[in-house]
Structures are given as structure tokens and as C-alpha cells.
Amino acid sequence: MKINTWFGVLELGSSGKLLASELFPKDVRELALHLLSLRNKRQDMPPEGFDLKTAAIESGFADSYSEYYSLLHEVTLETVKLQVSESLTPDQRVIQAVEALDDINETANSLSERLFEWYGGYFPESGLSGEALSVFITKYGSRENVPPEDPLYLKAQNSMGAKLESADESLLKGFAESVSSLYERRKQIEAYIESSMETLAPNLTMLAGPMLGARLISIAGSLDKLAAFPSSTVQVIGANKALFKHLRARAPSPKHGIIYSHPLINTSPWWLRGKIARALASKLSLAARIDFYSAKKDASLEYELEEKVRKIREANPKPPQKRQEGKAKPKKKRRK
């Protein structure tokens, strides 16, 4: 009888005595890969109660129990590392990037507001904010350093702001550099998401764009979960508050979630947005399934969506008329 173990293939007699063995090299990574394959196949496994450590010593794989347990410890650690690395699939990497982007946006916005208020006391006429302000401060510091060729030169010369002392200028420039670095990191993450989405979900990227497609995957949890969602769920993804309010307080049901940021919806008249959101969600759901199962780009999806939206706009050129309330019925005279 042959049995598979993490250190080799053993041949046992009917009495359980070791007859022959085919041992693997003592390479921790190779042994870990073999152990993972055993867990997946589970063929010719050792019988219950079989003493693996004694068999390892008898076969010559290990010289002692301490060596056996030491190797087993290293192999199991390497196996866990391999399992963790395998769990970080391409869609999970995109999800991590989207969440990192959200954290950077929140931090950058908060720090930018603080920088705007701080520097506003020294140069309130600059009219700059966000990334532009951080770049300006990093480059010039005090308004007195603005050169004549800069568009803000005249405003800087005639500013009513307080004088910026050297110690404050050094501190502000360092703070502005940190804010600028956050904006640069955001651009790098956005570029990573765009390139990753082209490979991971080409059809979803074609219809929704890389950032919206990545956010749909992030909220769903993975590409396979998004592919399993019906189009009605895709339509309202991200509208949790409105959906719960609808279920609890009889508020109007949400017509769209984060897909509202799609140009087909947010640039359309209000009376068409619900219908276009339904058509878009249907195609996005189909695109996610194609991406998950085949990852082959289908250009016909974009054409079909455009045709569907065109028909919706032609069929509904004007907003629906409000229903006229019926005239109040005359009150019946009371009989005396």
C-alpha cells in the first residue's frame, strides 16, 4: 500500500511495515507546495493513527524527532505564507487600492482645509486651495518670494495678509510638502487601478470606466460576488442609507447608487435617470459576468447600451405630467 506524506511517498506492507520510500528534497518551499497539493487532492492519505514521525526517521528523511519537528514547523509556516499570498487575488488588490485611495482622499481633504485656513492669514487673496495651494506654498513659501512672471505676483505684492516669519514659513512649507506628497500618491494609486482594471475587468471598465468599475467591485467584495448580483442590486449598490430608509420609513425607493456618477445618468434629465440607470445596471451586471468567466472584451456591449439609452430618450422626450387632482365633490346637504 502506498501513502502520500508531506515528506515523500511511502510503500507499506500488509502489516504496516515500511517497505520502500520515495523522499522529497529538504527544500522548505517545495515541501510546502507539496503539502498544499495533498490538502487539495487528499488521495492515498496515511491511515488513522499512523506514526508519521517514526516513518520519517525509518525512511531516512530525518535523523531525529527534533529535526523532524523543526522541518515540519518551517514547512507549515511556509504553507501559511503561500495560502495568504494566494488569497490576495487581482480583484482583492484592486479593492485594497480603492480603500487606500479613499483613506488618502479623506486625509488630503482634511489637511488641505487646515493648510488653507493657516496660509489664508498670510495671503488671503491667493484664491488657491487643495493641491494647487500646497504646490504654491512648497514652491514659494512666503508671498514675498513670488516672482514677477507668476500670475499671482501683483496680488502677492498688494496683499493685506500678515507677514510670514521665517520659522512659520519653514513649518508651512514642510506641511505643504506632506500634503503635496499625498496628492502625488493618489495619482499613483489611480494609475494603478486604471491599469489593473483593464486586465481584470475589461468589459466593466469599458462601460463604467476604471474608477467606477473598481468601486463596484470594492463594495461587492470581489468580482465573482459582483458577477452573482442581479442587475437590480447593481443599480442601487452604494445607496444603503436610502434603501434602508425606503424599507423602514416608506420613503421613495432609490433609483441608483454609485452608478449615478456615470455620465449617462448624471447628465440626463431627471425623468430619464431611473430608466437609464436600470439599462446601465443590466449591462454592467452582464459585463461583470463576462469578465469573471472569460475576461474577453465584448465591444457589442457598449453599442447595445448606447442604443438602449437612445431609445429611452426618444420615447421620453418630455417630463411626465403631474396627475391632476380630481375636483372636490360638493358636500351633501344635511336633512333637517
Buried (B, 14 or more C-beta within 10 A) or exposed (E): EEBBBBBBBBEBEEEEEEEEBEBBEBEBEEBBBBBBEBEEEEEEEBEEEBEBBEBBBBBEBBEEEEBBEEBBEBBBEBBEEBEEEEEEEEBBBBBEBBEBBEEBBEBBEEBBEEBBEBBBEBBEBBEBBBBEBBBBBBEBBBBBEBEEEBEBEEBBEEBEBEEBEEEBBEEBBEBBEBBBEBBEBBEEBBEBBBEBBBEBBBBBBBBBBBBBBBBBBBBBEBBBBBBBBEBEBBBBBBBEEBBEBBEEEEEEEBBBBBBBBBEBBEEBEEEBBBBBBBBBBBBBBBBBBBBBEEEEBBEEBBEBBEEBBEEBBEEBEEEEEEEEEEEEEEEEEEEE
